[in-house]
Amino acid sequence: MVRWLTSSLQRKLSVVVTASMIVPLLALGLFAFLFSSRITEEKTKLSGMDTLKQVEANLRYMLQDAENLSIFLIGERDIQQYLSRDEDHERDRLDILGRMTNLAASKKYIASIAIYPGRFDATLSTATWYEPDGGSLFYPSLPGGNADKRWTGVYPVRNYAGIQNVITLIRPIRSIHDYRPIGWLTISLNESAISKGWPALGLGRGEGSMELIGSTGEVLSSMDKSRLGLNVSDLEPGLITRIEKGHSGTTTYGEKEGKRTVLYYPEELTGWTLIGMVPYEQYRSENSYLIILTAIAVALSALISGSLVWFTVRRVTRPLLVLTRHLSRIDPKRPLPLFQTDSDDEIGKLGESYNLLGAHIEMLKEEIIRGEARKKEADLRVLQAQINPHFLYNTLSSIHWIALMSKESRIADMVEGLSDFLRISLNKGQDYCPVAQEIAHIRHYVRVQSIRFPDQFVLHYIVDPALEQRMMLKLLLQPLVENAMIHGIQPTGSRGTITIMIQKDAMVERMNILVLDDGAGMTPDRLEQLRASLVPTDEGSLLTQGIHSKEKPKVEQLQLEHSLSDGGYGLRNVNERLLLHYGTDALLEVDSREGGGTRISFSIPILEESR
């Protein structure tokens, strides 16, 4: 960092001057952020306590209503008379049950009302629970002594609608004449009705949670139903010790990402406690508007200050900076950029020397490119001169005639296919051929190979008829088909399929070419090695830059010989030819999966006429 700073006069001046203005701005922004976070936290606590007060008022109303209803029922004359008897009277029981049902139906938060006589076995209940989980635990037989009312914890029951969680008030029914116990009354509150409106209150802008905690620490009601019936000490260790019993207030619980503000408010009738939890992350989100404004103000100030500094320093160091950029961005593939100078001072003289050096380097590079191109062209011509096409065709025709005379049809067919294959390969020295001719070349090659390797492969052709007369670089498909045959199908030891697909790209004027096989495929390591070998070499890149279309070497015969012997070299040769004739957009793309075959594709422009 120090070296980077000290290596440029413009950087040193820019950093020093800009820092002297930006540091106070950042300090001001940090102070505003901390101050706004504190205000937001206090605001959240105040609004959260108001929310808990509202929830406590609604809860107290339900509990008080249940208390009043229980007092009314245990003092009701008909109920007293019914429970004072020694046996059940069905008519009186049905009459009492009807009134209890009307009372329960008029209040949505009451799940059921039940009366358990102490002298005979008959239960009066408005509930339709057919599987009361733990019912015997909460509805014990009538005890003696001075048993008083109590609230149970939350527990599940099952009715026709499914599982329902309830909290039950149990209190003894005593005779109004002699105060002796004659039965029990239970009023069950629906837990979902207690917590129904909590999410709508939006504690902590909807990110907070609320729970009702019993006197023993049990979760009686919660927005998260999976916590019902569990003890807070197990869920949130150490939280109960932070809550002052019978008082309201706030505390902080947790660390790092789990840090939360805990608000608590007592319920006076039962000794229960309402708890609200707000994640600390919510404070930042609630304060986002002020933070954004502060950040924008600081950023704009820093941007304006930095722009002024940069403009001033640049005016001073611009000539040196331009020359430094030219020297640091030298690309071997491109000429050195010119240094524009309009002064006669030392910097101007340095720029003129730089321009002379760039011109000299470009001249030397062009000489090297021309020499390499001529060398490669000469090598290719030597290779092509080794084959006399007329002599070769005449010799193959003689072999074909002798095979026919000897009734060796397979040899004749193989020689005829080889002759057609070589004739299309040479193509009268032309670099390009129609797509249909390239497909015919493949058919002759497959004709020869099918005689050597009978019943080992089958080839499918999917060619767009509109592309058959369009021109393409010749001898591109044969190395790919050979690669699929030798390295894909043959290692499997079974019959395989090779598919050639040539389709027009609907978006651009290009043809997409795909060679696909279902052979052995390649391992990931082998695939990466092959892809790495297809990356153009420096020499190939240099030739691509310096050789014009009329100077491109004729590499077809050399490519043919090498691809017949080595599939990997054939792919590299095809890739280099695509680079030389079509550019980097036409390079091969290879995908393969071990045991799943190989897919080789490329895309070339659609040529209208012969080249």
Buried (B, 14 or more C-beta within 10 A) or exposed (E): EEEEEEEBBBBBBBBEBBEEBBEEBEEBBEEBBEEBBEBBBEEBBEBBBEBBEEBBEBBBEBBEBBBEBBEEBBEBEEBBEBBBEEEBBEEBBEEBBEBBBEBBEEBEBBBBBBBBBBBEEBEBBBBEBEEBEEEEEBBEEBEEEEBEBEBBBBBBBBBEEEEBBBBBBBBBBBEEEEEEBBBBBBBBBBBBBBBBEBEEBEBBEEBBBBBBBBBEBBBBBBBEBEBBBBBBBEBBEEBBEBBEEEEBEBBEBBEEEEEBBBBBBBBEBBEBBBBBBBBBEBBBBBBEEBBEEBBEBBEEBBEEBBEEBBEEBEEEBEBBBBBBEBEEEEEEEEEBBEBEBEEEEEBEEBBEEBBEEBEEBEEEBEEEBEEBBEEBBEEBEEBBEEEEEEEBBEEBEEBBEEBBEEEBEEBBBBBBBBBBBBBBBBBEEEBBBBBBBBBBBBBBBBBBBBBEEEEBBEBEEEBBEEBBEBBBBBBBBBBBBBBBBBBBBBEBEEEBBBBBBBBBEEEEEBBBBBBBBBBBBBEEEEBEEBBEEBEBEEEBBBBBEBBEEEEBBBBBBBBBBBBBEBBBBBBBBBBBBBBBBBEEEBBBEBBBEEEEBBBBBBBBBBBEEEE
